[in-house]
Amino acid sequence: MARDDIVLVYGTIDCHDTRRVRRFLADHNVPYEFIDILSDAEGAQLVERVTGGEHVTPVVLFPDGTTLVEPTDEQLARHTSTARSS
């Protein structure tokens, strides 16, 4: 699950929203790890648990335990800004 110092992004390489989230995090120098749920069974199970059995991506887990599903850039900006000021 969430690690102490890195954002975890669960999704697929061909998902537009997952690519957008990864690009946002990279552009804002937020360290993250990408987990492709098509090749990681535990990652796929986590996404199903968080989304009520669906494969809705991306699912983003922050070090503080916050989980966002299909976040907007605005949600990412708010959360990464809050996380950095703590």
Rosetta blueprint (number, residue, H / E / L):
1 M L
2 A L
3 R L
4 D L
5 D L
6 I L
7 V E
8 L E
9 V E
10 Y E
11 G E
12 T L
13 I L
14 D L
15 C L
16 H H
17 D H
18 T H
19 R H
20 R H
21 V H
22 R H
23 R H
24 F H
25 L H
26 A H
27 D H
28 H L
29 N L
30 V L
31 P L
32 Y E
33 E E
34 F E
35 I E
36 D E
37 I L
38 L L
39 S L
40 D L
41 A H
42 E H
43 G H
44 A H
45 Q H
46 L H
47 V H
48 E H
49 R H
50 V H
51 T L
52 G L
53 G L
54 E L
55 H L
56 V L
57 T L
58 P L
59 V E
60 V E
61 L E
62 F L
63 P L
64 D L
65 G L
66 T L
67 T E
68 L E
69 V E
70 E L
71 P L
72 T L
73 D H
74 E H
75 Q H
76 L H
77 A H
78 R H
79 H H
80 T H
81 S H
82 T H
83 A H
84 R H
85 S H
86 S L
